[in-house]
Amino acid sequence: MLELVTLLLMAAVGTAVVWKGSSWLEDSANKLAIAYGLPAVVQGAVIAAVGSSTPELASVLLATLLHGEFELGVGSIVGSAVFNLLVIPGLAVLVGSGIDTTRELVYKESLFYMLAVASLLLTFSLAVIYNPTDVVGGRIGGTVSRPLALFPVALYGLYLFTQYLDAAESDQTGDASIALARTWFWFAVGLVLIVLGVEALVRAAIGLGDAFGTPSFLWGMTVVAAGSSLPDTFVSLTAARADRPTVTLANVLGSNTFDLLIAVPVGVLVAGSLPINFANIVPMMGFLVLATVAFFAISRTGMTLTRREGWLLLGLYGAFVCWLLVESLGVVSVL
């Protein structure tokens, strides 16, 4: 019992550290975007998204390099992506009066994000086809190599190119009054705190997995994912209160795109090659596809997100958590 309390306390402290570091990092990122004169969509989809995705990137690197738990890192990415799609827009709608979407967000950001989901699943599938491995229980496994990991990274390069074209067409000018050296300093300080906080979350997830006799990636999909998604929540809710819905949704979609196309492959690129259990990956990615379809359909209807639709998104996330709970208790064994 004492060990369980210690692990939960570690997760809480890690979340608080991530929150503080992310607040500094996000504030610095927004100032840098203003200083360089970037348009709102690019600010949300690239600057704010990459900044707020730093915890997810750190979770993959730390879980893989320090603990040998690549699937925990993947689980935290998938769980974070589901959290971002369902919880953040749902809460943003509830704190405001509704969020109007735009065709640029729906037909550019959302569709590119869907392409990111498909490309990552394709990468894992190719690993099973061309680099098959045996896993415990006779399930299908494979090894993700560096050449395979470069495929989603190249796709993110295309995404950045489209954002560059948008920035080049913008007539916004930079703000010379912002002290760039000081801003970059606080950006770096926030980054260090995030790494420390995420390490605590990863250790807590591994400890909870051992304590309950369940795979650690199940806890990565909840404990690490929710803790690392707080920066995205903070950025999006702040933007929603300031009546900047474009930044809110662009940050959600841009953050998920970065997580899937960069954060997951980076672990492979650093380690050289990593094994995966395809039987665990498919159900996780399957629910992510379901959440993606739900988000796209809701954001497209009437080009707005209503309070009723916000509750629907939150309810779907509740179903996701319940599924992971019964998995942890051994009631079902899909994963």
C-alpha positions as CSV (number, residue, x, y, z in Angstrom):
1,M,0.0,0.0,0.0
2,L,2.8,2.4,0.9
3,E,4.5,1.6,-2.4
4,L,1.3,2.4,-4.3
5,V,1.0,5.7,-2.5
6,T,4.6,6.6,-3.3
7,L,4.1,5.9,-7.0
8,L,0.9,8.0,-7.1
9,L,2.7,10.8,-5.3
10,M,5.6,10.5,-7.8
11,A,3.1,10.8,-10.6
12,A,1.5,13.9,-9.0
13,V,4.9,15.6,-8.4
14,G,6.0,14.8,-12.0
15,T,2.8,16.2,-13.3
16,A,3.3,19.4,-11.3
17,V,6.9,19.8,-12.6
18,V,5.8,19.2,-16.2
19,W,3.0,21.8,-15.7
20,K,5.5,24.4,-14.4
21,G,8.1,23.7,-17.0
22,S,5.5,23.7,-19.8
23,S,4.1,27.1,-18.7
24,W,7.5,28.7,-19.1
25,L,8.1,26.9,-22.3
26,E,4.7,27.8,-23.8
27,D,5.0,31.4,-22.8
28,S,8.4,31.6,-24.4
29,A,7.2,29.8,-27.5
30,N,4.3,32.3,-28.0
31,K,6.7,35.3,-27.5
32,L,9.1,33.8,-30.1
33,A,6.2,33.3,-32.6
34,I,5.2,37.0,-32.1
35,A,8.8,38.1,-32.4
36,Y,9.2,36.3,-35.7
37,G,5.8,37.5,-37.0
38,L,4.3,34.1,-37.6
39,P,0.5,33.8,-38.5
40,A,-2.0,32.3,-36.0
41,V,-2.4,28.9,-37.7
42,V,1.4,28.4,-37.9
43,Q,1.8,29.6,-34.3
44,G,-0.7,27.0,-33.1
45,A,0.2,24.1,-35.4
46,V,4.0,24.4,-35.2
47,I,5.4,26.7,-32.5
48,A,2.9,26.0,-29.7
49,A,2.3,22.4,-30.8
50,V,6.0,21.5,-30.9
51,G,6.6,23.2,-27.6
52,S,3.6,21.5,-25.9
53,S,4.7,18.2,-27.4
54,T,8.0,18.2,-25.6
55,P,6.7,16.0,-22.7
56,E,5.6,13.4,-25.2
57,L,8.9,13.5,-27.0
58,A,10.7,13.2,-23.7
59,S,8.5,10.3,-22.6
60,V,9.5,8.2,-25.7
61,L,13.2,9.0,-25.3
62,L,13.4,8.3,-21.6
63,A,11.2,5.2,-21.7
64,T,13.3,3.8,-24.6
65,L,16.8,4.7,-23.7
66,L,16.7,4.6,-19.8
67,H,14.1,1.9,-19.2
68,G,14.0,-0.2,-22.4
69,E,10.2,0.4,-22.6
70,F,9.5,1.5,-26.2
71,E,5.9,0.4,-26.1
72,L,5.4,2.5,-22.9
73,G,6.5,5.5,-25.0
74,V,4.2,4.6,-27.8
75,G,1.4,4.0,-25.4
76,S,1.9,7.5,-23.9
77,I,1.9,9.0,-27.4
78,V,-1.4,7.2,-28.4
79,G,-3.0,8.0,-25.0
80,S,-1.9,11.6,-25.3
81,A,-3.3,11.9,-28.8
82,V,-6.6,10.5,-27.7
83,F,-6.6,12.9,-24.7
84,N,-5.8,15.9,-27.0
85,L,-8.6,15.0,-29.5
86,L,-11.4,14.3,-27.0
87,V,-10.7,16.1,-23.7
88,I,-9.1,19.4,-24.8
89,P,-11.7,20.4,-27.4
90,G,-14.4,19.2,-25.0
91,L,-13.2,21.3,-22.1
92,A,-12.5,24.2,-24.4
93,V,-16.1,24.2,-25.5
94,L,-17.3,24.0,-22.0
95,V,-15.3,27.0,-20.7
96,G,-16.5,29.0,-23.7
97,S,-19.7,29.3,-25.7
98,G,-18.6,27.1,-28.6
99,I,-15.7,26.9,-31.0
100,D,-16.0,27.8,-34.6
101,T,-13.9,25.7,-36.9
102,T,-12.5,26.8,-40.3
103,R,-12.1,25.0,-43.6
104,E,-8.3,25.4,-43.3
105,L,-8.4,23.5,-40.0
106,V,-10.8,20.9,-41.1
107,Y,-9.5,20.2,-44.6
108,K,-5.8,20.9,-44.1
109,E,-4.8,20.3,-40.5
110,S,-7.3,17.5,-39.8
111,L,-6.7,15.6,-43.0
112,F,-2.9,15.9,-42.6
113,Y,-3.3,14.5,-39.1
114,M,-5.3,11.6,-40.4
115,L,-2.5,11.0,-42.8
116,A,-0.1,11.0,-39.9
117,V,-2.1,8.3,-38.1
118,A,-2.2,6.1,-41.2
119,S,1.5,6.5,-41.9
120,L,2.5,5.5,-38.4
121,L,0.3,2.4,-38.5
122,L,1.8,1.6,-42.0
123,T,5.3,1.9,-40.5
124,F,4.5,-0.6,-37.8
125,S,2.9,-2.9,-40.4
126,L,5.9,-2.8,-42.6
127,A,8.1,-3.7,-39.6
128,V,6.0,-6.8,-39.1
129,I,6.1,-7.7,-42.8
130,Y,9.8,-7.1,-43.4
131,N,11.4,-7.6,-39.9
132,P,9.2,-10.2,-38.2
133,T,10.1,-11.3,-34.7
134,D,8.7,-13.7,-32.1
135,V,7.1,-12.3,-29.1
136,V,5.8,-13.8,-25.8
137,G,2.5,-15.6,-26.2
138,G,3.0,-16.4,-29.9
139,R,1.6,-13.0,-31.0
140,I,2.8,-11.1,-34.1
141,G,5.8,-8.8,-33.6
142,G,8.3,-6.9,-35.7
143,T,11.3,-4.7,-35.5
144,V,11.1,-1.0,-36.5
145,S,14.4,-0.1,-38.2
146,R,15.9,3.4,-38.9
147,P,14.9,3.3,-42.6
148,L,11.3,2.6,-41.6
149,A,11.3,5.4,-39.0
150,L,12.5,7.9,-41.6
151,F,9.2,7.5,-43.5
152,P,7.0,9.4,-41.0
153,V,9.8,11.9,-40.3
154,A,9.9,12.7,-44.1
155,L,6.1,13.2,-44.0
156,Y,6.5,15.7,-41.2
157,G,9.0,17.5,-43.4
158,L,6.2,17.9,-46.0
159,Y,3.9,19.2,-43.2
160,L,6.5,21.8,-42.3
161,F,6.9,22.8,-45.9
162,T,3.1,23.5,-46.2
163,Q,3.3,25.6,-43.0
164,Y,6.3,27.5,-44.4
165,L,4.3,28.4,-47.5
166,D,1.5,29.8,-45.2
167,A,4.1,31.8,-43.2
168,A,5.7,33.1,-46.4
169,E,2.3,34.4,-47.7
170,S,1.5,36.2,-44.4
171,D,1.9,39.9,-44.2
172,Q,2.5,39.9,-40.4
173,T,5.6,41.6,-39.1
174,G,7.8,40.7,-36.1
175,D,7.8,42.4,-32.8
176,A,11.4,43.8,-32.2
177,S,10.6,44.8,-28.6
178,I,10.8,41.1,-27.4
179,A,14.2,40.2,-25.9
180,L,15.1,37.1,-27.8
181,A,18.0,36.0,-25.7
182,R,16.0,36.1,-22.5
183,T,13.1,34.4,-24.1
184,W,15.2,31.5,-25.5
185,F,16.7,31.1,-22.0
186,W,13.3,30.5,-20.3
187,F,12.4,28.2,-23.2
188,A,15.5,26.1,-22.3
189,V,14.7,26.2,-18.5
190,G,11.2,25.0,-19.2
191,L,12.5,22.2,-21.4
192,V,14.8,20.9,-18.6
193,L,11.9,20.9,-16.0
194,I,9.7,19.0,-18.5
195,V,12.4,16.3,-18.9
196,L,12.7,15.9,-15.1
197,G,8.9,15.7,-14.6
198,V,8.4,13.2,-17.4
199,E,11.0,10.9,-16.0
200,A,9.0,10.8,-12.7
201,L,5.9,10.0,-14.7
202,V,7.6,7.2,-16.6
203,R,9.0,5.7,-13.4
204,A,5.6,5.8,-11.8
205,A,4.0,4.1,-14.9
206,I,6.6,1.3,-14.8
207,G,6.1,0.9,-11.0
208,L,2.3,0.8,-11.3
209,G,2.6,-1.9,-14.0
210,D,4.8,-4.0,-11.7
211,A,2.5,-3.4,-8.7
212,F,-0.7,-4.5,-10.6
213,G,1.0,-7.2,-12.7
214,T,-0.1,-5.4,-15.9
215,P,1.9,-4.2,-19.0
216,S,3.4,-0.8,-18.2
217,F,2.2,0.7,-21.5
218,L,-1.4,0.5,-20.1
219,W,-0.3,3.0,-17.5
220,G,1.6,5.0,-20.1
221,M,-1.6,5.5,-22.0
222,T,-3.2,7.0,-18.9
223,V,-0.8,8.3,-16.3
224,V,2.0,9.5,-18.6
225,A,-0.4,10.5,-21.3
226,A,-2.6,12.7,-19.1
227,G,0.4,14.2,-17.3
228,S,2.2,15.0,-20.5
229,S,-0.9,16.4,-22.2
230,L,-1.3,19.1,-19.5
231,P,0.7,21.6,-21.6
232,D,-1.6,21.1,-24.6
233,T,-4.6,21.6,-22.2
234,F,-3.1,24.7,-20.8
235,V,-2.4,26.3,-24.2
236,S,-5.7,25.4,-25.7
237,L,-7.9,26.5,-22.8
238,T,-6.0,29.8,-22.5
239,A,-6.6,30.3,-26.2
240,A,-10.3,29.4,-25.9
241,R,-10.8,31.9,-23.0
242,A,-9.1,34.5,-25.2
243,D,-11.5,33.7,-28.0
244,R,-8.8,32.3,-30.3
245,P,-10.4,29.0,-31.4
246,T,-8.0,28.7,-34.4
247,V,-5.0,28.4,-32.0
248,T,-6.9,26.0,-29.8
249,L,-7.7,23.4,-32.5
250,A,-4.5,24.0,-34.5
251,N,-2.5,23.3,-31.4
252,V,-4.3,20.0,-30.8
253,L,-3.9,18.8,-34.3
254,G,-0.4,20.1,-34.7
255,S,0.7,18.5,-31.4
256,N,-0.7,15.1,-32.4
257,T,0.9,15.3,-35.8
258,F,4.3,16.1,-34.2
259,D,3.8,13.3,-31.7
260,L,3.0,10.6,-34.3
261,L,5.5,11.6,-37.0
262,I,8.4,12.8,-34.9
263,A,8.2,11.7,-31.2
264,V,7.7,8.0,-31.9
265,P,10.3,7.7,-34.8
266,V,12.9,9.6,-32.8
267,G,13.1,6.8,-30.2
268,V,13.9,4.4,-33.1
269,L,16.4,6.7,-34.7
270,V,18.3,7.1,-31.4
271,A,18.2,3.4,-30.4
272,G,18.9,2.1,-34.0
273,S,16.0,-0.5,-34.0
274,L,13.2,-1.4,-31.6
275,P,10.9,-4.4,-31.4
276,I,7.1,-4.0,-31.2
277,N,4.2,-6.3,-30.3
278,F,1.8,-5.7,-33.1
279,A,-1.1,-7.3,-31.2
280,N,-0.7,-4.5,-28.6
281,I,-0.2,-1.7,-31.2
282,V,-3.3,-2.4,-33.3
283,P,-5.9,-2.0,-30.6
284,M,-4.2,1.2,-29.4
285,M,-4.1,2.7,-32.9
286,G,-7.6,1.4,-33.5
287,F,-9.1,3.5,-30.7
288,L,-7.0,6.5,-31.9
289,V,-8.6,6.1,-35.4
290,L,-12.0,6.0,-33.8
291,A,-11.3,9.2,-31.8
292,T,-9.9,10.8,-35.0
293,V,-13.1,10.0,-37.0
294,A,-15.3,11.3,-34.2
295,F,-13.3,14.5,-33.9
296,F,-13.3,15.1,-37.7
297,A,-17.1,14.4,-38.0
298,I,-18.0,16.7,-35.1
299,S,-15.7,19.5,-36.2
300,R,-17.1,19.3,-39.7
301,T,-20.8,19.4,-38.8
302,G,-21.9,23.1,-39.0
303,M,-18.2,24.1,-38.9
304,T,-18.5,24.5,-35.1
305,L,-18.1,22.6,-31.9
306,T,-21.1,23.0,-29.6
307,R,-21.4,22.3,-25.8
308,R,-23.4,19.1,-26.6
309,E,-20.7,17.9,-28.9
310,G,-18.1,18.8,-26.2
311,W,-19.8,16.5,-23.8
312,L,-19.9,13.8,-26.4
313,L,-16.1,14.0,-26.8
314,L,-15.6,13.8,-23.1
315,G,-18.0,10.8,-22.8
316,L,-16.0,9.0,-25.5
317,Y,-12.8,9.6,-23.5
318,G,-14.5,8.2,-20.4
319,A,-15.2,5.0,-22.4
320,F,-11.5,4.9,-23.4
321,V,-10.4,5.1,-19.7
322,C,-13.0,2.5,-18.7
323,W,-11.6,0.1,-21.4
324,L,-8.1,0.6,-20.0
325,L,-9.3,0.0,-16.5
326,V,-11.0,-3.3,-17.2
327,E,-7.8,-4.3,-19.1
328,S,-5.7,-3.5,-16.0
329,L,-8.1,-5.5,-13.8
330,G,-7.9,-8.5,-16.2
331,V,-11.6,-8.5,-17.1
332,V,-10.8,-8.3,-20.8
333,S,-7.5,-9.0,-22.6
334,V,-7.6,-7.2,-25.9
335,L,-4.2,-5.7,-25.3
